[in-house]
Amino acid sequence: NAGVMQNPRHLVRRRGQEARLRCSPVKGHSHVYWYRQLPEEGLKFMVYLQKENIIDESGMPKERFSAEFPKEGPSILRIQQVVRGDSAAYFCASSPEWGNNSPLHFGNGTRLTVT
Amino acid sequence: AQRVTQPEKLLSVFKGAPVELKCNYSYSGSPELFWYVQYSRQRLQLLLRHISRESIKGFTADLNKGETSFHLKKPFAQEEDSAMYYCALSTVYNQGGKLIFGQGTELSVKP
């Protein structure tokens, strides 16, 4: 079991371009979470998805950011028209079920740099 | 506001010394608290959670609701304990995935 796989590990985009970050959860996990870590800060919750459904997107910026977790394939975090402030590490985590008895399994993160 | 504070960015101790990584939280409800650890070149992983009342790798953490703290302690630090430690709070009942993280404390254990 390879664990949560995120790609790419590093992504460089110019201002105004789109960034697509992919996350394949642990096999059999149907709950996916995205977190963002700005420099010198802790991880901040962005969105919680189950297969084909967004459960909680209270941490997502209202504009330019979107996330999906289709029935088949990885979860995608999409950032349109990136700005320098989007530069951060984006972490994906998965769990097998809902509840505190299911610890999160984190990926290695994608480091986005906007130039 | 719900918040987790780890006042120390860096904590440096010698091998064999006691360690205490501080964590304070702000939440008016009944909190669920966790410690996550990230060793060098590894993923963030769960170390322990207060509901389990467990000791992992010699670490313990007690929830003190009066002081709103969840400090992580180990009586004798080892070099392999060097890592980033994050305290995290869950405020959604029985939902351990939506967490509020502290800024993290880097623990450095010197030989």
HADDOCK unambig.tbl for C-alpha pairs under 7 A between the chains (distance, minus, plus):
assign (segid A and resid 33 and name CA) (segid B and resid 97 and name CA) 6.99 0.50 0.50
assign (segid A and resid 41 and name CA) (segid B and resid 103 and name CA) 4.90 0.50 0.50
assign (segid A and resid 42 and name CA) (segid B and resid 101 and name CA) 5.55 0.50 0.50
assign (segid A and resid 42 and name CA) (segid B and resid 102 and name CA) 5.30 0.50 0.50
assign (segid A and resid 42 and name CA) (segid B and resid 103 and name CA) 3.89 0.50 0.50
assign (segid A and resid 42 and name CA) (segid B and resid 104 and name CA) 6.19 0.50 0.50
assign (segid A and resid 43 and name CA) (segid B and resid 101 and name CA) 5.66 0.50 0.50
assign (segid A and resid 44 and name CA) (segid B and resid 100 and name CA) 6.62 0.50 0.50
assign (segid A and resid 44 and name CA) (segid B and resid 101 and name CA) 6.75 0.50 0.50
assign (segid A and resid 45 and name CA) (segid B and resid 98 and name CA) 6.45 0.50 0.50
assign (segid A and resid 45 and name CA) (segid B and resid 99 and name CA) 6.54 0.50 0.50
assign (segid A and resid 45 and name CA) (segid B and resid 100 and name CA) 6.98 0.50 0.50
assign (segid A and resid 98 and name CA) (segid B and resid 95 and name CA) 6.25 0.50 0.50
assign (segid A and resid 99 and name CA) (segid B and resid 94 and name CA) 4.56 0.50 0.50
assign (segid A and resid 99 and name CA) (segid B and resid 95 and name CA) 4.56 0.50 0.50
assign (segid A and resid 99 and name CA) (segid B and resid 96 and name CA) 5.60 0.50 0.50
assign (segid A and resid 100 and name CA) (segid B and resid 94 and name CA) 5.08 0.50 0.50
assign (segid A and resid 100 and name CA) (segid B and resid 95 and name CA) 5.41 0.50 0.50
assign (segid A and resid 100 and name CA) (segid B and resid 96 and name CA) 4.22 0.50 0.50
assign (segid A and resid 103 and name CA) (segid B and resid 46 and name CA) 6.73 0.50 0.50
assign (segid A and resid 103 and name CA) (segid B and resid 96 and name CA) 6.81 0.50 0.50
assign (segid A and resid 104 and name CA) (segid B and resid 97 and name CA) 6.29 0.50 0.50
assign (segid A and resid 105 and name CA) (segid B and resid 45 and name CA) 6.65 0.50 0.50
assign (segid A and resid 106 and name CA) (segid B and resid 43 and name CA) 6.22 0.50 0.50
assign (segid A and resid 106 and name CA) (segid B and resid 44 and name CA) 5.84 0.50 0.50
assign (segid A and resid 106 and name CA) (segid B and resid 45 and name CA) 6.75 0.50 0.50
assign (segid A and resid 107 and name CA) (segid B and resid 43 and name CA) 6.24 0.50 0.50
assign (segid A and resid 108 and name CA) (segid B and resid 43 and name CA) 5.40 0.50 0.50
